[in-house]
């Protein structure tokens, strides 16, 4: 019997792809994320007050028991066990946990790493195995314990003082403050009036006023109509000649290759993909799809903040550019991109295609529609990084009068360079041929009123850009952080903008007052830098933990004593119209409301508006109750607005309101049709537009991830279950915590 080597990876898709490359002599199995982790139902950290050390108590969750059993059985038969989890801190720690679960010394199991899943990359990794990096493991342990400390100690405090079900997190709370601060800026913004002078010279040349009576004209220089009209009168009475004509060459260089944040931002602006959707599709492209040569990963690892590019990949790109576009599109030497995000940590490559011969044109026959869109974006961006600059001829013409000076600009593309791949969205703006010293006339001139605009709300993409710039979080945390804030009702997404809810302001204000360090951007970014230093062996992880834990726990105790509970009902000084008991102002998940103090015997409630508990007038619909004939009024509930009889509690008739439909970015798992958000008397759900031919429905929006249970072909939906984010199979209902599911 021949020798057998076991390779342990994280996801089943990756395992299948690697198995196809290696064939006989190798067994490849997936751990399906973390085998061991902190327990779900308790703190899971033992604190030694004397030595100031924190010891994690890891355990194997029930849902991981079968996977671990299978790994153990295969490990017994293997001559060599390779740890082949992802090449980052999380992957390093998963490998370390696997070794412990197998009762093996982690330093004795060979560790292989690769940032692309291709045959050559896997074979090269097997030849260059190393040991598990304990500094990286300790950095991940530190992050995990820090997040557990904040989550388990701060969340219950917020729930007890504000309302049930709230959560606080180290990165989450800082990101929320960014959103709340932007909303505060918008609310505090006061528009400023200003005027512009719109001028068209002879031959339809648009020109901008640059000086008037020796004063330089900028955006807010002309403050009112009186000043604007005076300038217009002066310009009309003036005569103009062609002044200086300048022609310059301007170069535009290609942008760097994608890293996680820029991929999410560009996919959002160009493709309309959410960060969550972008990462799900990128995961599939990385782990393996069908190609002309079988299943293979077609992009490199997608969680990265590096701009490095392998020399082999760069040379392959130069060969392709030379043969397809010609030598003039090749720079004399290849381009090197070294600028990194603040606090960049991982030693990966940038995101690039793994096989340049798998062109987007060829990929059309193998990839799904959205997969092809994202792959094309990555492929073309990478090729463009190694191409020549685009060159423009930029022209500037000055129109001079006795009191005013105007300027017109134009440009012409003279060499497309990297635009040959990406395309040029900016059209040429050509100016007519003019001569210095010639006289000219004004065709029209008018003054236009404007007002300054408040800063715009963050979109998912712009928030990620801000988090990256400030060093808040890391590539793997951007999309999950936004998902958590949305799922916790801290923010809503309206017209692709992130809008904080009332509870977001309440929580942020309390954190600013009592836990300033948790929401402080600099503190959070500094902690990320310290985690980097742990991974580099420069900082002791236990000291970093204890330096945070003990002061933080003092803050928690002070918060318990000093934070005024918002759950305390406030008497309003008037009586319930139903039973005569006193009415109280209470807080709930959906904001403040007025309720009878006689609850639960009397269930009378009212809506409120503003901070003073002023009763909001009931919105009377144009419908009558079919049971008693009284007016139906609009109410707010868990699933949004609904109609209720105004004769309540004598008549308890309710009915749903036709809601504006919304479409999922994820196609129907059963027929690839569009999924539409629908309302019924039993609640809201996702249903296929092809009903009744396709009868797929789901209470939660599905993802592209497949269930890993044997014999189940269902898809997973992300939802909140018992205050935790989980993936739940739509068919078999098995739940797996999101932070334990790396697939």
WOWO-V995115 format. One record per backbone hydrogen bond with DSSP energy under -0.5 kcal/mol. NH is the residue of the N-H (numbers start at 1). CO is the residue of the C=O. E is the energy in kcal/mol with one decimal. If there is no record, write none. Layout:
# WOWO-V995115
nh=NH co=CO e=E
nh=NH co=CO e=E
This chain:
# WOWO-V995115
nh=5 co=25 e=-2.4
nh=6 co=80 e=-3.0
nh=7 co=27 e=-3.0
nh=8 co=82 e=-2.7
nh=9 co=7 e=-0.6
nh=9 co=29 e=-2.5
nh=15 co=11 e=-2.1
nh=16 co=12 e=-2.4
nh=17 co=13 e=-2.0
nh=18 co=14 e=-2.5
nh=19 co=15 e=-2.3
nh=20 co=16 e=-1.7
nh=21 co=17 e=-1.0
nh=22 co=18 e=-1.9
nh=23 co=19 e=-2.3
nh=26 co=23 e=-1.1
nh=27 co=5 e=-2.8
nh=29 co=7 e=-2.4
nh=31 co=9 e=-2.5
nh=32 co=10 e=-1.6
nh=33 co=10 e=-0.7
nh=34 co=740 e=-0.6
nh=37 co=59 e=-2.2
nh=39 co=57 e=-0.7
nh=46 co=55 e=-3.0
nh=47 co=45 e=-0.5
nh=48 co=46 e=-0.5
nh=48 co=53 e=-2.8
nh=49 co=47 e=-0.8
nh=52 co=48 e=-1.6
nh=53 co=48 e=-0.9
nh=55 co=46 e=-3.1
nh=56 co=54 e=-0.6
nh=57 co=44 e=-2.8
nh=58 co=56 e=-0.7
nh=59 co=37 e=-2.7
nh=61 co=35 e=-0.5
nh=61 co=59 e=-0.6
nh=64 co=61 e=-1.6
nh=65 co=61 e=-0.6
nh=65 co=62 e=-1.3
nh=66 co=62 e=-0.5
nh=68 co=64 e=-2.5
nh=69 co=65 e=-2.4
nh=70 co=66 e=-2.0
nh=71 co=67 e=-2.3
nh=72 co=68 e=-2.6
nh=73 co=69 e=-2.1
nh=74 co=70 e=-2.0
nh=75 co=71 e=-2.5
nh=76 co=72 e=-1.8
nh=77 co=73 e=-0.7
nh=78 co=74 e=-0.6
nh=78 co=75 e=-0.8
nh=79 co=4 e=-3.5
nh=80 co=4 e=-0.7
nh=82 co=6 e=-3.6
nh=82 co=80 e=-0.6
nh=83 co=110 e=-2.7
nh=84 co=8 e=-2.8
nh=84 co=82 e=-0.7
nh=88 co=86 e=-1.8
nh=92 co=88 e=-2.7
nh=93 co=89 e=-2.5
nh=94 co=90 e=-2.4
nh=95 co=91 e=-2.2
nh=96 co=92 e=-1.9
nh=97 co=93 e=-2.5
nh=98 co=94 e=-2.3
nh=99 co=95 e=-2.2
nh=100 co=96 e=-1.9
nh=101 co=97 e=-2.6
nh=102 co=98 e=-1.8
nh=103 co=100 e=-1.5
nh=104 co=99 e=-3.0
nh=106 co=104 e=-0.6
nh=108 co=105 e=-2.3
nh=109 co=105 e=-0.7
nh=109 co=106 e=-0.6
nh=110 co=108 e=-0.5
nh=111 co=130 e=-3.7
nh=112 co=83 e=-2.7
nh=112 co=110 e=-0.5
nh=118 co=116 e=-1.2
nh=122 co=118 e=-2.3
nh=123 co=119 e=-2.4
nh=124 co=120 e=-2.3
nh=125 co=121 e=-2.0
nh=126 co=122 e=-2.1
nh=127 co=123 e=-1.2
nh=128 co=124 e=-0.7
nh=128 co=125 e=-0.8
nh=129 co=126 e=-0.6
nh=130 co=111 e=-3.1
nh=132 co=106 e=-0.6
nh=134 co=132 e=-0.9
nh=137 co=133 e=-1.9
nh=138 co=134 e=-2.7
nh=139 co=135 e=-1.8
nh=140 co=136 e=-2.1
nh=141 co=137 e=-2.7
nh=142 co=138 e=-2.4
nh=143 co=139 e=-2.2
nh=144 co=140 e=-2.8
nh=145 co=141 e=-2.7
nh=146 co=142 e=-2.8
nh=147 co=143 e=-2.5
nh=148 co=144 e=-2.0
nh=149 co=145 e=-2.8
nh=150 co=146 e=-2.4
nh=151 co=147 e=-2.6
nh=152 co=148 e=-2.9
nh=153 co=149 e=-1.7
nh=154 co=150 e=-2.5
nh=155 co=150 e=-0.8
nh=155 co=151 e=-0.9
nh=157 co=153 e=-0.7
nh=158 co=154 e=-2.3
nh=159 co=155 e=-2.5
nh=160 co=156 e=-2.3
nh=161 co=157 e=-1.9
nh=162 co=158 e=-2.5
nh=163 co=158 e=-1.0
nh=166 co=163 e=-1.0
nh=173 co=169 e=-2.2
nh=174 co=170 e=-0.7
nh=175 co=171 e=-2.4
nh=176 co=172 e=-2.3
nh=177 co=173 e=-1.9
nh=178 co=174 e=-1.6
nh=179 co=175 e=-1.6
nh=180 co=176 e=-2.7
nh=181 co=177 e=-3.1
nh=182 co=178 e=-1.8
nh=183 co=179 e=-1.9
nh=184 co=180 e=-2.3
nh=185 co=181 e=-2.0
nh=186 co=182 e=-2.1
nh=187 co=183 e=-2.4
nh=188 co=184 e=-2.3
nh=189 co=185 e=-0.8
nh=189 co=186 e=-0.5
nh=191 co=189 e=-0.5
nh=194 co=450 e=-2.4
nh=195 co=222 e=-2.5
nh=196 co=448 e=-2.3
nh=198 co=196 e=-0.7
nh=198 co=446 e=-2.8
nh=199 co=197 e=-0.6
nh=199 co=207 e=-0.9
nh=200 co=444 e=-2.6
nh=201 co=205 e=-2.9
nh=202 co=441 e=-2.4
nh=204 co=201 e=-0.7
nh=205 co=201 e=-1.5
nh=206 co=204 e=-0.7
nh=207 co=199 e=-2.2
nh=208 co=407 e=-2.8
nh=209 co=197 e=-0.5
nh=210 co=405 e=-2.9
nh=211 co=405 e=-1.5
nh=212 co=215 e=-2.1
nh=213 co=403 e=-3.4
nh=215 co=212 e=-2.0
nh=217 co=210 e=-2.7
nh=218 co=216 e=-0.6
nh=221 co=218 e=-1.3
nh=222 co=218 e=-0.5
nh=223 co=221 e=-0.9
nh=228 co=224 e=-2.0
nh=229 co=225 e=-3.2
nh=230 co=226 e=-1.8
nh=231 co=227 e=-1.8
nh=232 co=228 e=-2.4
nh=233 co=229 e=-2.4
nh=234 co=230 e=-2.0
nh=235 co=231 e=-2.7
nh=236 co=232 e=-2.4
nh=237 co=233 e=-1.5
nh=238 co=234 e=-0.6
nh=238 co=235 e=-0.8
nh=240 co=440 e=-0.9
nh=241 co=400 e=-2.1
nh=242 co=438 e=-3.6
nh=243 co=241 e=-0.6
nh=243 co=398 e=-3.8
nh=246 co=244 e=-0.5
nh=246 co=396 e=-2.7
nh=248 co=394 e=-3.0
nh=250 co=392 e=-2.7
nh=252 co=390 e=-2.6
nh=258 co=351 e=-0.7
nh=260 co=304 e=-2.5
nh=263 co=259 e=-2.5
nh=264 co=260 e=-2.3
nh=265 co=261 e=-2.3
nh=266 co=262 e=-2.5
nh=267 co=263 e=-2.6
nh=268 co=264 e=-1.5
nh=269 co=265 e=-2.2
nh=270 co=266 e=-2.9
nh=271 co=266 e=-0.5
nh=271 co=267 e=-1.3
nh=272 co=267 e=-0.6
nh=272 co=268 e=-0.7
nh=273 co=267 e=-2.1
nh=278 co=274 e=-2.7
nh=279 co=275 e=-2.3
nh=280 co=276 e=-1.8
nh=281 co=277 e=-2.4
nh=282 co=278 e=-2.6
nh=283 co=279 e=-2.1
nh=284 co=280 e=-1.5
nh=285 co=281 e=-2.2
nh=286 co=282 e=-2.2
nh=287 co=283 e=-2.5
nh=288 co=284 e=-1.9
nh=289 co=296 e=-2.5
nh=291 co=294 e=-1.0
nh=294 co=291 e=-2.0
nh=296 co=289 e=-2.3
nh=297 co=117 e=-2.4
nh=298 co=285 e=-2.7
nh=299 co=285 e=-0.8
nh=300 co=352 e=-2.1
nh=301 co=115 e=-2.6
nh=304 co=302 e=-0.8
nh=314 co=310 e=-2.2
nh=315 co=311 e=-2.5
nh=316 co=312 e=-2.0
nh=317 co=313 e=-2.0
nh=318 co=314 e=-2.2
nh=319 co=315 e=-2.1
nh=320 co=316 e=-2.0
nh=321 co=317 e=-2.6
nh=322 co=318 e=-2.5
nh=323 co=319 e=-2.1
nh=324 co=320 e=-2.6
nh=325 co=321 e=-2.6
nh=326 co=321 e=-1.2
nh=329 co=326 e=-1.6
nh=330 co=327 e=-1.9
nh=331 co=329 e=-0.5
nh=331 co=386 e=-0.6
nh=338 co=336 e=-0.6
nh=341 co=305 e=-0.8
nh=344 co=341 e=-2.1
nh=348 co=346 e=-0.6
nh=350 co=308 e=-3.0
nh=351 co=258 e=-3.2
nh=352 co=350 e=-0.6
nh=354 co=298 e=-1.8
nh=355 co=298 e=-0.5
nh=358 co=355 e=-1.5
nh=359 co=357 e=-1.6
nh=363 co=359 e=-2.9
nh=364 co=360 e=-1.0
nh=365 co=362 e=-1.4
nh=366 co=363 e=-2.0
nh=367 co=363 e=-2.6
nh=372 co=368 e=-2.8
nh=373 co=369 e=-1.9
nh=374 co=370 e=-2.1
nh=375 co=371 e=-2.7
nh=376 co=372 e=-2.8
nh=377 co=373 e=-1.7
nh=378 co=374 e=-2.2
nh=379 co=375 e=-3.1
nh=380 co=376 e=-2.5
nh=381 co=377 e=-1.7
nh=382 co=378 e=-2.2
nh=383 co=379 e=-2.2
nh=384 co=380 e=-2.3
nh=385 co=381 e=-1.4
nh=386 co=382 e=-0.5
nh=386 co=383 e=-1.3
nh=387 co=384 e=-1.8
nh=388 co=329 e=-1.8
nh=390 co=252 e=-2.4
nh=391 co=415 e=-2.6
nh=392 co=250 e=-3.2
nh=393 co=412 e=-3.1
nh=394 co=248 e=-3.5
nh=394 co=392 e=-0.6
nh=395 co=410 e=-2.8
nh=396 co=246 e=-2.6
nh=397 co=408 e=-2.9
nh=398 co=244 e=-1.9
nh=399 co=406 e=-2.8
nh=400 co=241 e=-2.4
nh=400 co=398 e=-0.6
nh=401 co=404 e=-2.7
nh=405 co=211 e=-2.1
nh=406 co=399 e=-2.7
nh=407 co=208 e=-2.2
nh=408 co=397 e=-2.6
nh=410 co=395 e=-2.4
nh=411 co=429 e=-1.9
nh=412 co=393 e=-1.9
nh=414 co=391 e=-2.5
nh=414 co=412 e=-0.5
nh=415 co=391 e=-1.7
nh=418 co=388 e=-1.5
nh=419 co=416 e=-2.6
nh=420 co=417 e=-2.0
nh=421 co=418 e=-1.7
nh=422 co=418 e=-1.9
nh=423 co=419 e=-2.7
nh=425 co=423 e=-0.6
nh=427 co=425 e=-0.6
nh=429 co=411 e=-1.8
nh=430 co=428 e=-0.6
nh=437 co=242 e=-3.3
nh=438 co=435 e=-1.7
nh=440 co=240 e=-2.5
nh=443 co=200 e=-2.7
nh=443 co=441 e=-0.5
nh=444 co=200 e=-1.7
nh=446 co=198 e=-2.0
nh=448 co=196 e=-2.6
nh=450 co=194 e=-2.8
nh=452 co=192 e=-2.1
nh=463 co=459 e=-2.3
nh=464 co=460 e=-2.0
nh=465 co=461 e=-2.0
nh=466 co=462 e=-2.0
nh=467 co=463 e=-3.0
nh=468 co=464 e=-2.6
nh=469 co=465 e=-2.2
nh=470 co=466 e=-2.2
nh=471 co=467 e=-0.8
nh=471 co=468 e=-0.6
nh=472 co=467 e=-2.6
nh=473 co=471 e=-0.7
nh=477 co=474 e=-2.5
nh=478 co=474 e=-1.0
nh=481 co=477 e=-2.2
nh=482 co=478 e=-1.7
nh=483 co=479 e=-2.2
nh=484 co=480 e=-2.5
nh=485 co=481 e=-2.2
nh=486 co=482 e=-2.0
nh=487 co=483 e=-2.7
nh=488 co=484 e=-2.0
nh=489 co=486 e=-1.6
nh=490 co=485 e=-2.2
nh=491 co=485 e=-1.1
nh=492 co=499 e=-2.8
nh=494 co=492 e=-0.7
nh=494 co=497 e=-2.5
nh=497 co=494 e=-1.8
nh=498 co=458 e=-3.5
nh=499 co=492 e=-3.3
nh=499 co=497 e=-0.7
nh=500 co=498 e=-0.6
nh=501 co=490 e=-2.2
nh=504 co=501 e=-0.6
nh=505 co=501 e=-1.3
nh=506 co=502 e=-1.9
nh=507 co=503 e=-2.7
nh=508 co=504 e=-2.3
nh=509 co=505 e=-2.6
nh=510 co=506 e=-1.9
nh=511 co=507 e=-2.5
nh=512 co=508 e=-2.7
nh=513 co=509 e=-1.6
nh=514 co=510 e=-2.6
nh=515 co=511 e=-2.4
nh=518 co=515 e=-0.9
nh=519 co=515 e=-1.1
nh=520 co=516 e=-0.8
nh=524 co=520 e=-2.3
nh=525 co=521 e=-2.7
nh=526 co=522 e=-2.6
nh=527 co=523 e=-2.1
nh=528 co=524 e=-1.7
nh=529 co=525 e=-1.9
nh=530 co=526 e=-2.1
nh=531 co=527 e=-2.2
nh=532 co=528 e=-1.9
nh=533 co=529 e=-1.9
nh=534 co=530 e=-1.9
nh=535 co=531 e=-2.1
nh=536 co=532 e=-1.1
nh=537 co=534 e=-1.7
nh=538 co=533 e=-3.0
nh=539 co=533 e=-0.9
nh=544 co=540 e=-1.9
nh=545 co=541 e=-2.1
nh=546 co=542 e=-2.5
nh=547 co=543 e=-2.6
nh=548 co=544 e=-1.0
nh=548 co=545 e=-0.5
nh=549 co=545 e=-3.3
nh=550 co=546 e=-1.6
nh=552 co=548 e=-2.0
nh=553 co=549 e=-2.7
nh=554 co=550 e=-1.4
nh=555 co=551 e=-1.8
nh=556 co=552 e=-2.2
nh=557 co=553 e=-2.2
nh=558 co=554 e=-2.3
nh=559 co=555 e=-2.5
nh=560 co=556 e=-2.3
nh=561 co=557 e=-1.4
nh=562 co=558 e=-2.7
nh=563 co=559 e=-2.4
nh=566 co=161 e=-3.7
nh=567 co=161 e=-0.5
nh=568 co=565 e=-0.5
nh=570 co=585 e=-2.1
nh=571 co=569 e=-0.6
nh=572 co=583 e=-2.0
nh=576 co=581 e=-4.0
nh=580 co=576 e=-1.7
nh=583 co=574 e=-2.7
nh=584 co=595 e=-3.0
nh=585 co=570 e=-2.9
nh=586 co=584 e=-0.6
nh=586 co=593 e=-3.1
nh=588 co=591 e=-2.0
nh=591 co=588 e=-1.8
nh=593 co=586 e=-2.5
nh=594 co=606 e=-2.5
nh=595 co=584 e=-2.6
nh=596 co=604 e=-1.8
nh=597 co=582 e=-2.4
nh=599 co=596 e=-1.5
nh=601 co=598 e=-1.3
nh=602 co=598 e=-1.2
nh=603 co=601 e=-0.5
nh=606 co=594 e=-2.4
nh=608 co=592 e=-0.6
nh=609 co=614 e=-2.4
nh=613 co=610 e=-0.6
nh=614 co=609 e=-0.9
nh=616 co=607 e=-1.2
nh=619 co=634 e=-0.5
nh=620 co=618 e=-0.8
nh=621 co=632 e=-2.6
nh=625 co=630 e=-3.6
nh=629 co=625 e=-1.9
nh=632 co=623 e=-2.2
nh=633 co=644 e=-3.1
nh=634 co=619 e=-3.0
nh=635 co=642 e=-3.1
nh=637 co=640 e=-2.3
nh=640 co=637 e=-1.9
nh=642 co=635 e=-2.2
nh=643 co=655 e=-2.9
nh=644 co=633 e=-2.6
nh=645 co=653 e=-2.2
nh=646 co=631 e=-2.5
nh=648 co=645 e=-1.4
nh=650 co=647 e=-1.2
nh=651 co=647 e=-1.2
nh=655 co=643 e=-2.2
nh=657 co=641 e=-0.6
nh=659 co=657 e=-0.5
nh=664 co=675 e=-2.5
nh=668 co=673 e=-3.3
nh=672 co=668 e=-2.2
nh=676 co=687 e=-3.1
nh=677 co=662 e=-2.9
nh=678 co=676 e=-0.5
nh=678 co=685 e=-3.3
nh=680 co=683 e=-1.2
nh=683 co=680 e=-1.9
nh=685 co=678 e=-2.1
nh=686 co=698 e=-3.7
nh=687 co=676 e=-2.5
nh=687 co=685 e=-0.5
nh=688 co=696 e=-1.6
nh=689 co=674 e=-2.5
nh=691 co=688 e=-1.4
nh=693 co=690 e=-1.5
nh=694 co=690 e=-1.1
nh=698 co=686 e=-2.0
nh=703 co=716 e=-3.1
nh=707 co=714 e=-2.8
nh=712 co=709 e=-2.0
nh=716 co=705 e=-2.3
nh=717 co=728 e=-2.3
nh=718 co=701 e=-0.8
nh=719 co=726 e=-2.4
nh=721 co=719 e=-0.5
nh=721 co=724 e=-3.3
nh=724 co=721 e=-0.9
nh=726 co=719 e=-2.9
nh=726 co=724 e=-0.5
nh=727 co=736 e=-3.1
nh=728 co=717 e=-2.9
nh=728 co=726 e=-0.5
nh=729 co=734 e=-2.2
nh=730 co=715 e=-2.6
nh=733 co=729 e=-1.1
nh=736 co=727 e=-2.3
nh=738 co=725 e=-2.7
nh=740 co=737 e=-1.5
nh=741 co=738 e=-1.4
nh=742 co=740 e=-0.8
nh=743 co=741 e=-0.9
